[in-house]
Amino acid sequence: MNKEGVIAFQEKESEFVFKEYSPKKDNSESVLESNVIYFGGTFEEVDSKATEELKQYWANYSNSSLFAFEARVDANEVINFIEGKSIDNLVLAGYSQGAQKAVEISNLLEEKKKDRVKNNGLILIEATGLYDEDKLTSKFISEGTNTSKEIFKSKRKGKKKALKKGIILLSEIISKGVSKLVKGTLKEEIELMSKLDDSLDKVESPIVLVQGKNDKVSSPKKIAENNGENEEIEKNQNVREEKYLKNIFLKSKKINWLIPDQLASHALPVLRGREVAKTTLYMLARQKR
């Protein structure tokens, strides 16, 4: 392990990189004892500073290690990693494009009948692939302005901290985006995110879906429109889960859909990492009761 805590080793002639976040004693009560396997967004590396708070608090509130991966990691290598680490109790979490990878891993665990591994559920934060998208590249770009507006109009405390996080996120997006553009992979990834993920209807594990009210990249309003509704999205959580999500996640018996309305852009988990981590684990723990 190097100083940054990033581990890289050769497996099947490809580099497999992850970072482990261990729980810290900071008076965070345990919400759900379970390892968290996390997949970052399109422009996110495993040691991203922008999502560091989110990942650390997931580790704290689960009282277990969180293992962070990039969205493009090979699914079978992750399964091998889980088995190699003897992880038998986990939560799969993903942000943006990483949510699609979390879905893929969840379905693969079910397909391979990994009965030894207990999947406590899926946490999908600002997930792409929930519906067919158009002009996604321009929407990602406009989210920079959207996030800035969210920060400055917010009445919450800690605006300076939120602004600093936003700047870190923007710098990481530019850095990783240029790299992907040079490699020629950016267009391919945008096309993948723009299409409805046809594996959503195979998910059997419990789901917690989180989408910022004002997110243009992963829009809750779009889900409502795609399910035949033109009016404002249903405010009652139980009603909207039944009304809109049952047509997407056909096999999942337990679904919670949270739509925050403060700092509610696509950068929500960056700006409100601690709250997102605690609330999502709490919702999964409640589903188990």
Phi, psi and omega in degrees: 000133179271185187297330180279352180081014180267128181253133177227132175214162183271127177217122183056039176062025177225149180282131183240112188241137174211168174226136179260132174249117180268148180296142178249146178279099181225027181071015174281118179286147179289129181259317180209111183287107184188139171295144177249126175255113190246138178239123185284175180284181185307317186256019188254132173262166186297332181256028179306129177283333182297319182258013184300317180297315179304310183293319181295320180287330172299318177296316181297311185285344175263352182052035183211166179290142169255135178246119184260136179229163172278159183296333185270007181298148179288130185298318181293328177292326177293319177300316178298322178297314180300316179291319181295328178274358182056039177280120183242004183212110188217163169236135177259125183229144179211147179245128178058239179297331179299335178295325177294325177291322178298320177297316180300315180295319179301313179293325180292321176299318179292318181297320181277359179053053178279073185297335180291334182265117178270114179268106182284349176143176181247132172247113184247110185255119180049049186292136168269166178086008180276345178196163177291129186247151174233151179053042185294323180301313180293329179289323175298318180295317181292341180294337176298312177294319180301315181295318179300316179297319180300318182293312186286333179271351182293142177261005179284158176285162174083035180296321180297320179295317180296319179296319179298317178297320179298320179294319178298316179299314181299317180296323179291321179297315180297313181299310182287325180296316178298318179300314180293325179295317179296319181285343180082019183259347186297314181300318180299317182291319178298319179297320179295317181291334185284346184259146175300127179288112186282005178259000182298325183284000178262350184292125179253340183285161176299152184229137166241116181254128180237124178223127175296140184303326185257011180292128179267337181281317177234087192265121176297330178296323179296321179297317179297316180298319181290345177255024171084018181246130180255343181281180177303144181300140182305127182279330179291119186301312183297320181292313183293326177298317180287322188284320189252326190268339181295336177279348180259309180256084189292328187259345181283123184275341183233115181225130171242135181236111181255131181233084178297149180244007176241136188046049195257039175270188179294343179272012182314309182292341176281316185280335183227049186303313183297315181294318179298316181298311183292315184295317182293319177293323178298317181296320177293319178298321179293325179295333182284342184290000000 
